[in-house]
Amino acid sequence: MCGIHLIIAKKPASADQTAALQRMLQASAYRGPDAAHQLHWQNSRQQVWLGGQRLKITDMDDRANQPMVSPDGRYALLYNGELYNFYELRNQLLSKGETFSTHSDTEVVLKMLIRQGQAAFSEFEGMFALAFYDRAAEVLTLARDPFGIKPLYYAENDHYFLASSSSQSLLASGLVSTELDSQQIDHYLCFRYPQKTRTLYQNIHQLAESSYLMVSPTQPAQTQSFASPASTTVSFLPDEAELLRETETLLKDAVLRHIATDVPTGLFLSGGVDSTLLLALIKEEGAHPIPTFSLVNDPKEKNFGTQDYQYSRLAAQQYGSYHQEVTLSQALFEEHFETFVQHMDQPVGDSGAMMTYLLSQEAKKQVKVVLSGAGADELFGGYNRHGAYYQYLRHYTLINNARKLGKKLVDYLPTGFPHPLRKPFRLAKKFTQSLSGDPATTFLHFIRSGPANHCPEWHSPPQSLASSHPDFVEYYLSFALQHDQHHYLIEDVLQLSDRASMAHSLELRVPYLDAPIVRHAQALPASFRLGQGKKWILRKLLNQRGGQTFTRRPKEGFGLPFGHWLLAASSPIVSQYLEDPQQLVFRFLPYNEVQHLLIQHRNGRQDYSSELWSVLLLSAWITRQNSLNK
């Protein structure tokens, strides 16, 4: 893992920006604490400053540090990521006469780009964000992996083009406007994150996944998509036994590729299907027992929050790992909240971010790489909303005709604290209130996390396309799974995973997003992936390994028991960021709206923990940005 930073002055006579680059490096030093280097090139039409930080994972040799420059001095590479097929690519290059001075994937990426240009991106299997500069042509190419696992931001004005792994580093340069974007704040309040190519700053953008951006003195910056190996939908449903064998083989290969490092590796273990299956496969493949990490509720919290720890303990015992636990409490939350906000480059209003942050802090004491089960739910249909939406589509006519009555009935369901059935009741209420005549709009309403007045207009697939599709259920279910893969997974899960783990200089890897697994899963019809229940393919693989205890447990979300904490005596953090009318966040949403949510929540009328957490994090983040920008 690395941090990448660069400044291009559009005019060669521009002022020296070495100090600006140094500020960028300092602002995200945690992304690469093992080495940091700078490079300055004076070209005929522009000046370039390149800065690279390195977290050493593969090849400890300093010759693999960055920026990495080609032997002839023409090309330079800044690269953040891991290629899991770099040995195969390296052997291909060796067969063509290339020689190497390191054993790093960085050198493989550099030589691939020199030989093939943008065509090389489709051959990379892994996670990456990179900046490749051709000094002779004075052309910069930025690129980001197919799932946007690693971040890459950029900004441009009349004088400079800048790029970085961190939006905070761009701001630290002093060359970028700090003005906030009210439209993106609304998008955040609706979905818990800004749009994927935008940020909460007007003039800072994020490169989309599976894309590259070219910058040159003679052409305006242009973003293009690069083709990943396509998934071809199977023409017939596979035999179940054959399907399970193929999935098993791909998962085993992915696990072996992801634990192949030169440093200690661990696993975030929730005791759910995804992480437990990874642990079972690690044991099965003969790897040494690895450290696993999970969160444990403070005993004083009773039954509030996740109960994952009971299952993670069982999984660690059954499949053999060195298990470590972090006790989660309101005191721990308040102790680390401000530092957590400091490392949230852009806020993601998902309290799972802070849980990942606390887990990463513990994991870093023992390992440098950690595996996560992220991505399995989106690929194999594992969320409660997937199961509910599938049943809705199967019984669309009946439910659509009864939706008005249903909306009236669910109003009587108790969904506030401390009712023991508040979670399923809230899910039922939210889904019923999301119902509309258009199935796509129903799903989009269902996944939003904030009030409708903060949400953008919906862009549903044309009804004409749906009516022409031979399978109504498959059409809309496929739309839902693809939407989660291209939005929720990328803009929520992977963003928070990177920020929370890299805050502690910990590399987080996601084996379920290994390229062959993604192609395999996406080739299966969506209705087939949910035909025997949520994530049934992975459940059966775990059952084959004695995992019935874990496959039968109910699905739990990964988040703080923040709603319960709101019921207790008001904490200083809540008082400061949610109840003080002078907070800057209330320039973007009405103070009375937030107080209404607080009152309704504390009175037990409705569970607004998710909405209030999003506002709390945004409020703290805006306050911190304002103090930095003074």
C-alpha positions as MATLAB code, in Angstrom:
seq = 'MCGIHLIIAKKPASADQTAALQRMLQASAYRGPDAAHQLHWQNSRQQVWLGGQRLKITDMDDRANQPMVSPDGRYALLYNGELYNFYELRNQLLSKGETFSTHSDTEVVLKMLIRQGQAAFSEFEGMFALAFYDRAAEVLTLARDPFGIKPLYYAENDHYFLASSSSQSLLASGLVSTELDSQQIDHYLCFRYPQKTRTLYQNIHQLAESSYLMVSPTQPAQTQSFASPASTTVSFLPDEAELLRETETLLKDAVLRHIATDVPTGLFLSGGVDSTLLLALIKEEGAHPIPTFSLVNDPKEKNFGTQDYQYSRLAAQQYGSYHQEVTLSQALFEEHFETFVQHMDQPVGDSGAMMTYLLSQEAKKQVKVVLSGAGADELFGGYNRHGAYYQYLRHYTLINNARKLGKKLVDYLPTGFPHPLRKPFRLAKKFTQSLSGDPATTFLHFIRSGPANHCPEWHSPPQSLASSHPDFVEYYLSFALQHDQHHYLIEDVLQLSDRASMAHSLELRVPYLDAPIVRHAQALPASFRLGQGKKWILRKLLNQRGGQTFTRRPKEGFGLPFGHWLLAASSPIVSQYLEDPQQLVFRFLPYNEVQHLLIQHRNGRQDYSSELWSVLLLSAWITRQNSLNK';
ca = [
       0.000    0.000    0.000;
       1.114    3.512   -0.707;
       0.106    7.123   -0.851;
       0.442    8.870   -4.192;
       0.620   12.640   -4.659;
       1.469   14.905   -7.569;
       1.352   18.482   -8.748;
       1.610   19.609  -12.364;
       2.241   23.295  -12.972;
       0.762   24.151  -16.337;
       3.386   26.829  -16.958;
       7.097   26.018  -16.605;
       7.842   29.344  -14.923;
       5.468   28.602  -12.048;
       6.652   28.921   -8.465;
       8.419   25.992   -6.819;
       5.795   23.750   -5.211;
       8.144   21.419   -3.339;
       6.766   22.737   -0.046;
       3.192   22.151   -1.233;
       4.042   18.562   -2.128;
       5.675   18.085    1.269;
       2.467   19.268    2.964;
       0.514   16.746    0.897;
       2.811   13.951    2.036;
       2.571   14.988    5.676;
      -1.237   15.142    5.592;
      -1.464   11.421    4.811;
       1.777   10.060    6.238;
      -0.174    7.106    7.667;
      -0.729    5.758    4.153;
       2.960    4.968    3.741;
       5.046    5.155    6.914;
       7.899    2.923    5.684;
       9.343    5.236    3.020;
       8.635    8.594    1.381;
      10.341   10.163   -1.636;
       9.864   13.107   -3.987;
      10.785   13.820   -7.579;
      10.775   17.112   -9.507;
      10.927   17.307  -13.286;
      11.248   20.536  -15.265;
       9.853   19.907  -18.741;
       9.515   22.151  -21.774;
       5.862   23.011  -21.168;
       5.245   22.138  -17.513;
       6.785   21.309  -14.169;
       5.940   18.103  -12.323;
       6.314   17.218   -8.653;
       5.764   13.568   -7.715;
       5.598   12.225   -4.173;
       5.275    8.602   -3.093;
       4.767    6.994    0.313;
       5.184    3.278    0.872;
       3.744    0.697    3.229;
       6.012   -2.258    2.508;
       4.002   -5.432    1.864;
       5.691   -7.164   -1.078;
       9.479   -6.964   -1.472;
      11.095   -5.076    1.412;
      13.897   -3.800   -0.855;
      14.203   -0.001   -0.979;
      14.631   -0.246   -4.748;
      10.864   -0.836   -4.873;
      10.191    2.581   -3.325;
       8.341    5.274   -5.238;
       8.239    7.227   -7.425;
       9.680    4.419   -9.518;
      11.453    5.695  -12.634;
      12.244    3.654  -15.751;
      15.956    3.000  -16.469;
      15.946    5.491  -19.344;
      14.458    8.224  -17.148;
      11.431    8.760  -19.383;
       8.632    7.249  -17.278;
       7.668    7.528  -13.618;
       5.073    5.553  -11.668;
       3.194    6.209   -8.443;
       1.205    3.131   -7.525;
      -1.082    2.246   -4.608;
      -2.361   -1.318   -4.509;
      -1.649   -4.995   -4.939;
      -1.787   -7.106   -8.091;
      -2.579  -10.717   -7.279;
      -1.533  -11.940  -10.720;
       1.728  -10.018  -10.878;
       3.853  -13.185  -10.822;
       2.118  -14.384  -13.993;
       2.534  -10.965  -15.608;
       6.178  -10.854  -14.533;
       6.850  -14.226  -16.140;
       5.210  -13.037  -19.354;
       7.498  -10.008  -19.393;
      10.555  -12.152  -18.666;
       9.687  -14.343  -21.645;
       9.700  -11.198  -23.794;
      13.186  -10.239  -22.676;
      12.421   -7.832  -19.841;
      14.715   -7.784  -16.815;
      13.851   -6.765  -13.265;
      15.784   -5.172  -10.422;
      13.108   -5.860   -7.767;
      10.531   -8.500   -6.882;
       7.752   -5.927   -6.460;
       4.488   -5.635   -8.345;
       5.264   -1.924   -8.789;
       8.017   -2.711  -11.281;
       5.714   -5.118  -13.129;
       3.063   -2.397  -13.423;
       5.640    0.097  -14.692;
       6.949   -2.218  -17.408;
       3.441   -3.295  -18.444;
       2.401    0.331  -18.897;
       5.529    1.181  -20.875;
       4.879   -1.740  -23.226;
       1.085   -1.668  -23.521;
      -0.172    1.688  -22.325;
      -3.826    1.752  -21.261;
      -4.374   -1.761  -22.648;
      -2.493   -3.091  -19.613;
      -5.253   -2.069  -17.194;
      -7.561   -4.877  -18.272;
      -4.819   -7.410  -17.456;
      -4.369   -6.240  -13.872;
      -6.175   -8.431  -11.323;
      -6.212   -6.758   -7.955;
      -6.707   -3.359   -6.380;
      -4.905   -0.297   -7.627;
      -4.835    3.431   -8.065;
      -1.914    4.800  -10.042;
      -0.330    7.787  -11.714;
       1.889    7.108  -14.738;
       3.853    9.998  -16.210;
       5.527   10.072  -19.626;
       8.146   12.818  -19.460;
       8.858   12.916  -23.194;
       5.208   13.305  -24.182;
       4.350   15.279  -21.014;
       1.270   13.100  -20.529;
      -0.090   11.956  -17.178;
      -2.371    8.929  -16.882;
      -4.379    8.245  -13.729;
      -6.201    4.924  -13.319;
      -8.326    3.101  -10.752;
      -9.229   -0.575  -10.386;
     -12.585   -2.083  -11.493;
     -14.170   -1.786   -8.023;
     -12.468    1.409   -6.885;
     -10.979   -0.407   -3.894;
      -8.173    2.152   -3.668;
      -8.994    5.885   -3.740;
      -7.749    8.501   -6.183;
      -8.737   12.181   -6.067;
      -7.851   15.049   -8.363;
      -8.387   18.784   -8.723;
      -7.647   21.307  -11.454;
      -7.585   25.070  -11.805;
      -6.043   27.568  -14.211;
      -2.550   27.032  -12.828;
      -2.287   23.469  -11.524;
      -3.458   19.897  -11.847;
      -3.159   17.859   -8.651;
      -3.876   14.244   -7.740;
      -3.636   12.304   -4.506;
      -4.766    9.252   -2.567;
      -6.385   11.695   -0.142;
      -8.637   14.699   -0.614;
      -7.174   16.085    2.617;
      -3.731   16.036    1.019;
      -5.064   18.024   -1.919;
      -6.365   20.632    0.517;
      -3.082   20.618    2.441;
      -1.283   21.724   -0.726;
      -2.887   25.147   -0.386;
      -3.584   25.123   -4.126;
      -7.194   23.859   -4.048;
     -10.425   25.646   -3.140;
     -12.026   24.583    0.157;
     -15.612   25.468   -0.776;
     -18.146   22.789    0.157;
     -20.713   21.418   -2.304;
     -24.257   21.655   -0.931;
     -25.631   19.264   -3.571;
     -23.177   16.566   -2.536;
     -24.000   17.150    1.116;
     -27.639   16.460    0.221;
     -26.551   13.300   -1.584;
     -24.623   12.279    1.521;
     -27.653   12.860    3.745;
     -29.761   10.710    1.426;
     -27.383    7.793    0.810;
     -24.590    8.293    3.428;
     -21.966    9.161    0.800;
     -21.394   11.679   -2.033;
     -21.620   10.616   -5.656;
     -18.775    8.349   -6.705;
     -16.989   10.868   -8.942;
     -17.560   13.792   -6.583;
     -16.643   14.780   -3.044;
     -18.101   17.164   -0.487;
     -15.799   19.817   -1.981;
     -16.864   21.611   -5.143;
     -13.486   21.432   -6.849;
     -12.221   18.003   -5.801;
     -13.249   14.967   -7.829;
     -12.692   11.252   -7.472;
     -11.773    9.098  -10.439;
     -14.473    6.502  -11.098;
     -13.750    2.819  -10.817;
     -12.527    1.004  -13.937;
     -11.476    4.338  -15.449;
      -8.403    6.234  -16.519;
      -7.842    9.954  -16.940;
      -5.288   11.458  -19.325;
      -3.836   14.933  -18.825;
      -1.585   16.711  -21.322;
      -0.645   20.313  -22.165;
      -2.390   20.116  -25.540;
      -5.656   18.339  -24.668;
      -8.318   18.853  -21.996;
      -8.416   16.138  -19.345;
     -10.476   13.190  -20.547;
     -11.851   10.261  -18.543;
     -12.405    6.915  -20.244;
     -13.422    3.481  -19.043;
     -11.154    0.531  -19.578;
     -12.608   -2.852  -20.364;
     -12.370   -5.523  -17.700;
     -12.720   -9.133  -18.839;
     -16.443   -9.460  -19.436;
     -18.809  -11.768  -17.581;
     -21.000  -13.748  -19.956;
     -24.330  -14.804  -18.490;
     -24.638  -18.562  -18.570;
     -27.023  -19.835  -21.240;
     -28.303  -22.612  -18.993;
     -28.444  -23.107  -15.247;
     -25.451  -25.110  -14.041;
     -25.640  -28.344  -12.108;
     -25.567  -27.456   -8.417;
     -22.728  -29.808   -7.498;
     -20.636  -28.549  -10.406;
     -21.381  -24.936   -9.484;
     -20.316  -25.481   -5.884;
     -17.084  -27.155   -6.988;
     -16.234  -24.304   -9.350;
     -17.034  -21.651   -6.744;
     -14.973  -23.531   -4.169;
     -11.971  -23.731   -6.505;
     -12.114  -20.020   -7.281;
     -12.453  -19.095   -3.608;
      -9.504  -21.273   -2.638;
      -7.383  -19.669   -5.341;
      -8.453  -16.211   -4.170;
      -7.623  -16.970   -0.550;
      -4.161  -18.245   -1.466;
      -3.479  -15.182   -3.637;
      -4.616  -12.794   -0.910;
      -2.628  -14.323    1.957;
       0.561  -14.452   -0.129;
       2.511  -11.586    1.448;
       5.928  -10.921    2.927;
       4.337   -9.651    6.171;
       1.979  -11.017    8.884;
      -1.653  -11.349    7.764;
      -4.916  -11.573    9.724;
      -8.687  -11.726    9.193;
     -11.640   -9.655   10.390;
     -13.945  -12.368   11.741;
     -17.614  -11.617   12.399;
     -18.818  -15.197   12.674;
     -21.059  -14.619    9.661;
     -21.006  -16.713    6.509;
     -18.491  -14.644    4.540;
     -15.620  -14.289    6.995;
     -16.130  -17.745    8.525;
     -15.929  -19.368    5.093;
     -12.666  -17.525    4.430;
     -11.252  -18.825    7.717;
     -12.386  -22.379    6.947;
     -10.712  -22.240    3.524;
      -7.487  -20.832    4.974;
      -7.345  -23.780    7.359;
      -8.254  -26.231    4.593;
      -5.471  -24.979    2.344;
      -2.912  -25.740    5.018;
      -1.944  -22.190    5.860;
      -0.595  -21.517    9.323;
      -3.248  -20.389   11.842;
      -3.723  -16.662   11.449;
      -4.812  -13.969   13.904;
      -8.504  -13.056   13.744;
     -10.149   -9.937   15.134;
     -13.686   -9.107   16.201;
     -15.643   -6.692   18.375;
     -17.232   -7.625   21.711;
     -20.015   -5.640   23.329;
     -19.340   -4.099   26.696;
     -21.338   -6.265   29.160;
     -23.085   -3.110   30.355;
     -24.549   -2.674   26.860;
     -26.619   -5.860   27.319;
     -28.312   -6.932   24.084;
     -27.804   -3.744   22.113;
     -25.476   -3.746   19.140;
     -24.108   -6.674   17.213;
     -23.988  -10.150   18.737;
     -21.336  -11.226   16.230;
     -18.775  -11.928   18.918;
     -20.602  -15.055   20.116;
     -20.260  -16.569   16.657;
     -16.769  -15.260   15.962;
     -15.525  -17.021   19.097;
     -17.096  -20.272   17.920;
     -15.635  -19.858   14.423;
     -12.153  -19.168   15.774;
     -12.365  -22.241   17.979;
     -13.760  -24.521   15.268;
     -11.428  -23.471   12.451;
      -8.365  -22.639   14.485;
      -7.207  -19.040   14.715;
      -5.475  -16.842   17.267;
      -8.513  -14.791   18.177;
      -8.367  -11.216   19.472;
     -11.282   -9.072   20.627;
     -11.946   -5.365   21.060;
     -14.512   -4.475   23.723;
     -16.879   -1.896   22.280;
     -18.327    0.656   24.681;
     -19.662    4.182   24.675;
     -16.522    5.295   26.520;
     -14.300    3.795   23.795;
     -16.421    5.493   21.133;
     -16.089    8.889   22.797;
     -12.361    8.430   23.376;
     -11.585    7.785   19.707;
     -14.323    9.701   17.867;
     -12.355   12.880   17.112;
      -9.319   10.953   15.861;
     -11.613    8.778   13.775;
     -13.148   11.865   12.150;
      -9.661   13.200   11.466;
      -8.896   10.115    9.369;
     -12.209   10.067    7.488;
     -10.902   11.740    4.367;
     -14.496   12.092    3.166;
     -17.244   11.019    5.580;
     -19.210    7.832    4.978;
     -22.281    7.927    7.204;
     -22.100    4.248    8.057;
     -21.190    3.519   11.679;
     -19.439    0.374   10.462;
     -16.611    2.754    9.539;
     -15.804    3.429   13.177;
     -16.042   -0.257   14.050;
     -13.569   -1.013   11.258;
     -11.361    1.795   12.556;
     -11.287    0.301   16.076;
     -10.709   -3.223   14.752;
      -7.879   -1.987   12.532;
      -6.248   -0.255   15.471;
      -6.086   -3.579   17.324;
      -5.109   -5.612   14.261;
      -2.175   -3.320   13.446;
      -0.500   -4.395   16.691;
       0.022   -7.856   15.192;
      -0.355   -7.768   11.413;
       0.254   -5.522    8.438;
      -2.421   -7.034    6.163;
      -5.962   -8.072    7.040;
      -8.590   -9.908    4.985;
     -12.249   -8.881    4.935;
     -15.442  -10.562    3.734;
     -16.574   -7.390    1.937;
     -18.164   -7.905   -1.479;
     -19.786  -11.288   -0.867;
     -23.216   -9.829   -0.085;
     -23.301   -7.719   -3.236;
     -22.147  -10.520   -5.540;
     -24.130  -13.419   -4.097;
     -27.241  -11.608   -2.830;
     -26.737  -11.545    0.914;
     -28.521   -8.479    2.237;
     -31.979   -8.582    3.778;
     -33.114   -6.107    1.143;
     -32.137   -8.568   -1.597;
     -34.331  -11.286   -0.141;
     -37.220   -8.879    0.444;
     -36.958   -7.405   -3.048;
     -36.840  -10.859   -4.636;
     -40.093  -11.849   -2.899;
     -41.653   -8.514   -3.830;
     -40.863   -9.103   -7.512;
     -42.168  -12.672   -7.419;
     -45.468  -11.450   -5.963;
     -45.437   -8.048   -7.616;
     -49.077   -7.887   -8.738;
     -50.465   -8.901   -5.353;
     -48.193   -6.590   -3.370;
     -48.633   -3.681   -5.761;
     -52.415   -3.912   -5.505;
     -52.270   -4.027   -1.715;
     -49.599   -1.397   -1.172;
     -51.943    1.386   -0.005;
     -53.450   -0.837    2.669;
     -50.010   -2.102    3.635;
     -48.680    1.413    4.125;
     -51.504    2.148    6.558;
     -51.016   -1.074    8.502;
     -47.260   -0.716    9.019;
     -47.761    2.704   10.583;
     -48.882    0.836   13.697;
     -45.721   -1.257   13.976;
     -43.503   -0.243   16.927;
     -40.084    0.540   15.466;
     -38.459    2.541   18.255;
     -36.307    1.640   21.241;
     -36.492   -0.515   23.305;
     -38.950   -2.778   21.437;
     -37.255   -6.186   20.847;
     -38.713   -6.519   17.324;
     -37.784   -3.027   16.200;
     -35.286   -4.232   13.567;
     -37.591   -6.542   11.547;
     -40.498   -4.133   12.057;
     -38.401   -1.228   10.828;
     -37.320   -3.222    7.772;
     -40.944   -4.126    6.993;
     -42.090   -0.557    7.519;
     -39.337    0.923    5.381;
     -39.944   -1.530    2.557;
     -43.716   -1.036    2.585;
     -43.361    2.735    2.610;
     -40.959    2.460   -0.336;
     -43.487    0.682   -2.543;
     -44.408    2.393   -5.784;
     -45.798    1.285   -9.114;
     -42.269    1.142  -10.544;
     -40.107   -1.707   -9.135;
     -36.834    0.149   -9.729;
     -38.075    3.226   -7.874;
     -39.224    0.960   -5.050;
     -35.691   -0.372   -4.653;
     -34.087    3.075   -4.827;
     -36.496    4.376   -2.178;
     -35.740    1.357   -0.035;
     -31.963    1.849   -0.017;
     -31.918    5.535    0.777;
     -30.863    6.412    4.302;
     -32.172    9.930    4.720;
     -35.261   12.105    4.252;
     -36.666   12.396    0.739;
     -36.126   16.170    0.670;
     -32.363   15.545    0.572;
     -32.536   12.947   -2.196;
     -31.947   13.559   -5.917;
     -34.407   12.648   -8.607;
     -34.510    8.937   -9.398;
     -33.299    7.636  -12.722;
     -35.045    4.293  -13.080;
     -34.541    1.951  -16.037;
     -37.085    2.667  -18.765;
     -40.266    0.626  -18.347;
     -40.055   -0.208  -22.043;
     -36.838   -2.129  -21.422;
     -38.395   -4.057  -18.573;
     -41.496   -4.929  -20.546;
     -39.370   -6.248  -23.399;
     -37.270   -8.425  -21.095;
     -38.372  -12.071  -21.113;
     -38.073  -12.364  -17.328;
     -39.580   -9.545  -15.265;
     -38.118  -10.809  -11.970;
     -34.639  -11.327  -13.403;
     -34.570   -7.881  -15.017;
     -35.289   -5.933  -11.845;
     -33.400   -8.204   -9.452;
     -30.341   -7.914  -11.679;
     -30.797   -4.131  -11.621;
     -30.840   -4.196   -7.801;
     -27.716   -6.348   -7.424;
     -25.822   -4.309  -10.012;
     -26.845   -1.092   -8.293;
     -25.468   -2.341   -4.988;
     -22.248   -3.509   -6.661;
     -21.680   -0.223   -8.474;
     -22.848    2.147   -5.743;
     -23.273    0.841   -2.191;
     -20.249   -1.480   -2.367;
     -17.963    1.098   -3.966;
     -19.187    4.298   -2.328;
     -19.887    2.932    1.155;
     -18.285   -0.417    2.017;
     -14.979   -0.108    0.173;
     -14.511    3.583    0.896;
     -14.928    3.156    4.643;
     -12.800    0.004    4.616;
      -9.860    1.785    3.015;
     -10.037    4.903    5.172;
     -10.556    3.102    8.474;
      -7.795    0.542    7.894;
      -5.236    2.865    6.314;
      -5.672    5.259    9.246;
      -3.557    2.671   11.085;
      -1.273    1.833    8.124;
      -3.049   -1.493    7.688;
      -3.691   -2.980    4.255;
      -7.195   -4.420    3.912;
      -7.774   -7.052    1.211;
     -11.077   -8.340   -0.150;
     -10.792  -11.909   -1.549;
     -14.438  -12.029   -2.681;
     -13.623   -9.298   -5.202;
     -10.893  -11.374   -6.814;
     -11.437  -10.939  -10.556;
     -12.239  -14.612  -11.390;
     -14.832  -14.762   -8.578;
     -16.480  -11.551   -9.757;
     -16.759  -12.870  -13.325;
     -18.082  -16.197  -12.039;
     -20.770  -14.653   -9.818;
     -21.885  -12.038  -12.335;
     -22.360  -14.729  -14.982;
     -25.088  -16.345  -12.861;
     -28.629  -14.989  -13.237;
     -29.598  -12.824  -10.270;
     -32.717  -14.892   -9.585;
     -30.558  -18.034   -9.515;
     -28.219  -16.457   -6.956;
     -31.213  -15.902   -4.649;
     -33.304  -18.882   -5.729;
     -32.530  -20.945   -2.624;
     -32.281  -18.022   -0.252;
     -29.799  -15.265    0.372;
     -26.223  -16.189   -0.441;
     -27.164  -19.865   -0.666;
     -24.067  -20.798   -2.683;
     -21.699  -19.624    0.047;
     -23.905  -21.107    2.759;
     -23.737  -24.554    1.193;
     -19.969  -24.340    0.870;
     -19.704  -23.494    4.559;
     -22.162  -26.261    5.484;
     -19.854  -28.729    3.726;
     -17.234  -27.650    6.255;
     -19.416  -28.115    9.316;
     -20.566  -24.516    9.451;
     -24.302  -24.975   10.083;
     -24.075  -22.882   13.262;
     -22.981  -19.913   11.174;
     -25.238  -20.398    8.159;
     -28.387  -20.622   10.296;
     -27.773  -17.478   12.304;
     -29.734  -14.358   11.361;
     -28.091  -11.666    9.257;
     -26.843   -8.749   11.364;
     -25.691   -5.377   10.219;
     -22.203   -4.183   11.097;
     -22.650   -0.998   13.081;
     -22.350    0.736   16.429;
     -25.152    0.511   19.033;
     -25.418    4.265   18.550;
     -29.200    4.303   18.833;
     -28.983    2.819   22.325;
     -26.356    5.342   23.371;
     -28.647    8.166   22.289;
     -31.181    7.018   24.883;
     -28.719    7.432   27.725;
     -27.660   10.693   29.275;
     -26.530   12.947   26.473;
     -22.842   12.580   25.704;
     -20.613   15.630   25.132;
     -20.156   14.555   21.516;
     -23.900   14.395   20.838;
     -24.480   17.678   22.665;
     -21.770   19.424   20.697;
     -22.470   18.170   17.200;
     -26.218   17.470   17.174;
     -27.780   19.797   19.749;
     -25.788   23.011   19.400;
     -27.636   25.262   16.902;
     -24.382   27.117   16.127;
     -22.820   24.085   14.468;
     -21.858   24.702   10.851;
     -23.762   21.632    9.657;
     -27.012   23.501   10.239;
     -26.183   25.751    7.311;
     -26.992   22.735    5.147;
     -30.009   21.220    6.910;
     -32.583   22.647    9.315;
     -31.719   22.501   12.999;
     -35.354   21.757   13.873;
     -35.360   18.741   11.546;
     -32.505   17.132   13.471;
     -34.022   17.950   16.862;
     -37.287   16.344   15.754;
     -35.433   13.136   14.882;
     -33.687   13.187   18.271;
     -36.937   13.640   20.176;
     -38.738   10.924   18.206;
     -35.821    8.555   18.765;
     -35.492    9.229   22.490;
     -39.232    8.895   23.008;
     -39.109    5.419   21.484;
     -41.408    6.298   18.584;
     -38.945    5.552   15.810;
     -35.374    4.302   15.467;
     -33.470    7.139   13.806;
     -30.009    5.943   14.810;
     -28.777    5.648   11.215;
     -29.939    9.128   10.220;
     -28.580   10.724   13.395;
     -25.214    9.010   13.045;
     -24.869   10.398    9.508;
     -25.586   13.925   10.729;
     -23.270   13.563   13.743;
     -20.357   12.470   11.557;
     -21.027   15.180    8.978;
     -21.247   17.836   11.693;
     -17.948   16.780   13.266;
     -16.281   16.539    9.853;
     -17.410   20.017    8.737;
     -16.265   21.498   12.052;
     -12.837   19.942   11.623;
     -12.524   21.079    7.999;
     -13.419   24.607    8.991;
     -10.694   24.657   11.649;
      -8.115   23.322    9.168;
      -9.001   25.853    6.501;
      -8.740   28.949    8.687;
];
